[in-house]
């Protein structure tokens, strides 16, 4: 019986760790996306830091990536940047890979 309990605890711990890692990757990706978009909008370093935080916060509005994409597209359009949804989605994928690499190298 203890083997089953040990296995159950190990599975629960793995599930929690996987969830924590997914959150860290998404937050890092969103900061990288915010930095990319801030560069396009020619924000100052202070504005860039604030904007990166705002992009991370935008991800809490709803499940999935649509809230982040909507924020970036709206902000980039309002700033007069020539970009489209496909470009934002491509950057989202590229920054996801970069975020995973960064976090793996830190471990």
C-alpha beads as a LAMMPS data file, in Angstrom:
LAMMPS data file: protein, C-alpha beads

107 atoms
106 bonds

1 atom types
1 bond types

-500.0 500.0 xlo xhi
-500.0 500.0 ylo yhi
-500.0 500.0 zlo zhi

Masses

1 110.0

Atoms # bond

1 1 1 0.000 0.000 0.000
2 1 1 2.858 2.390 0.724
3 1 1 4.209 1.847 -2.800
4 1 1 0.919 3.070 -4.214
5 1 1 0.892 6.099 -1.882
6 1 1 4.515 6.901 -2.774
7 1 1 3.740 6.645 -6.467
8 1 1 0.660 8.836 -6.035
9 1 1 2.692 11.498 -4.175
10 1 1 5.373 11.410 -6.861
11 1 1 2.768 11.901 -9.602
12 1 1 1.212 14.816 -7.729
13 1 1 4.635 16.417 -7.256
14 1 1 5.441 15.979 -10.955
15 1 1 2.098 17.491 -11.949
16 1 1 2.726 20.512 -9.705
17 1 1 6.259 20.951 -11.048
18 1 1 5.069 20.703 -14.657
19 1 1 2.444 23.369 -13.989
20 1 1 4.987 25.646 -12.338
21 1 1 7.406 25.211 -15.239
22 1 1 4.688 25.950 -17.804
23 1 1 3.816 29.150 -15.933
24 1 1 7.470 30.240 -15.793
25 1 1 7.949 29.571 -19.521
26 1 1 4.791 31.516 -20.439
27 1 1 5.774 34.464 -18.229
28 1 1 9.293 34.542 -19.699
29 1 1 7.857 34.294 -23.230
30 1 1 5.516 37.187 -22.533
31 1 1 8.340 39.357 -21.183
32 1 1 10.366 38.606 -24.317
33 1 1 7.338 39.456 -26.478
34 1 1 6.876 42.697 -24.590
35 1 1 10.521 43.578 -25.166
36 1 1 10.177 42.848 -28.900
37 1 1 7.027 44.969 -29.204
38 1 1 8.538 47.780 -27.114
39 1 1 11.451 47.876 -29.553
40 1 1 9.065 48.277 -32.461
41 1 1 7.240 51.054 -30.636
42 1 1 10.567 52.724 -29.736
43 1 1 9.808 52.866 -26.012
44 1 1 12.343 54.140 -23.494
45 1 1 14.032 51.600 -21.187
46 1 1 11.671 52.554 -18.342
47 1 1 8.621 52.279 -20.596
48 1 1 9.928 48.941 -21.892
49 1 1 10.136 47.493 -18.369
50 1 1 6.584 48.632 -17.615
51 1 1 5.334 47.314 -20.940
52 1 1 6.887 43.882 -20.408
53 1 1 5.030 43.647 -17.090
54 1 1 1.796 44.735 -18.776
55 1 1 2.136 41.961 -21.373
56 1 1 2.656 39.380 -18.621
57 1 1 -0.455 40.721 -16.847
58 1 1 -2.483 40.553 -20.062
59 1 1 -2.007 36.780 -20.101
60 1 1 -4.175 36.462 -16.975
61 1 1 -7.304 37.798 -18.702
62 1 1 -8.334 34.480 -20.261
63 1 1 -6.981 31.014 -20.957
64 1 1 -4.734 30.661 -23.981
65 1 1 -2.670 33.169 -25.900
66 1 1 -5.415 35.227 -27.542
67 1 1 -5.399 37.861 -24.795
68 1 1 -1.668 38.482 -25.275
69 1 1 -1.983 38.568 -29.064
70 1 1 -4.908 40.991 -28.830
71 1 1 -2.940 43.317 -26.508
72 1 1 0.162 43.307 -28.688
73 1 1 -1.782 43.871 -31.903
74 1 1 -3.801 46.690 -30.354
75 1 1 -0.768 48.422 -28.907
76 1 1 1.345 48.016 -32.047
77 1 1 -1.478 49.275 -34.260
78 1 1 -2.117 52.245 -31.980
79 1 1 1.606 53.094 -32.069
80 1 1 1.528 53.071 -35.881
81 1 1 3.760 50.016 -36.278
82 1 1 3.394 48.103 -39.511
83 1 1 2.716 44.583 -38.242
84 1 1 0.001 41.965 -38.542
85 1 1 -1.394 39.048 -36.578
86 1 1 0.756 36.495 -38.408
87 1 1 3.910 38.367 -37.407
88 1 1 2.811 38.539 -33.775
89 1 1 1.974 34.823 -33.758
90 1 1 5.349 33.993 -35.340
91 1 1 7.097 36.046 -32.670
92 1 1 5.036 34.308 -29.986
93 1 1 6.343 30.937 -31.195
94 1 1 9.927 32.196 -31.509
95 1 1 9.861 33.730 -28.039
96 1 1 8.401 30.521 -26.596
97 1 1 11.418 28.595 -27.873
98 1 1 13.774 31.287 -26.581
99 1 1 12.083 31.265 -23.161
100 1 1 12.432 27.491 -22.882
101 1 1 16.110 27.683 -23.818
102 1 1 16.768 30.437 -21.295
103 1 1 15.050 28.596 -18.466
104 1 1 16.800 25.327 -19.308
105 1 1 20.191 27.041 -19.284
106 1 1 19.433 28.534 -15.863
107 1 1 18.626 25.123 -14.373

Bonds

1 1 1 2
2 1 2 3
3 1 3 4
4 1 4 5
5 1 5 6
6 1 6 7
7 1 7 8
8 1 8 9
9 1 9 10
10 1 10 11
11 1 11 12
12 1 12 13
13 1 13 14
14 1 14 15
15 1 15 16
16 1 16 17
17 1 17 18
18 1 18 19
19 1 19 20
20 1 20 21
21 1 21 22
22 1 22 23
23 1 23 24
24 1 24 25
25 1 25 26
26 1 26 27
27 1 27 28
28 1 28 29
29 1 29 30
30 1 30 31
31 1 31 32
32 1 32 33
33 1 33 34
34 1 34 35
35 1 35 36
36 1 36 37
37 1 37 38
38 1 38 39
39 1 39 40
40 1 40 41
41 1 41 42
42 1 42 43
43 1 43 44
44 1 44 45
45 1 45 46
46 1 46 47
47 1 47 48
48 1 48 49
49 1 49 50
50 1 50 51
51 1 51 52
52 1 52 53
53 1 53 54
54 1 54 55
55 1 55 56
56 1 56 57
57 1 57 58
58 1 58 59
59 1 59 60
60 1 60 61
61 1 61 62
62 1 62 63
63 1 63 64
64 1 64 65
65 1 65 66
66 1 66 67
67 1 67 68
68 1 68 69
69 1 69 70
70 1 70 71
71 1 71 72
72 1 72 73
73 1 73 74
74 1 74 75
75 1 75 76
76 1 76 77
77 1 77 78
78 1 78 79
79 1 79 80
80 1 80 81
81 1 81 82
82 1 82 83
83 1 83 84
84 1 84 85
85 1 85 86
86 1 86 87
87 1 87 88
88 1 88 89
89 1 89 90
90 1 90 91
91 1 91 92
92 1 92 93
93 1 93 94
94 1 94 95
95 1 95 96
96 1 96 97
97 1 97 98
98 1 98 99
99 1 99 100
100 1 100 101
101 1 101 102
102 1 102 103
103 1 103 104
104 1 104 105
105 1 105 106
106 1 106 107
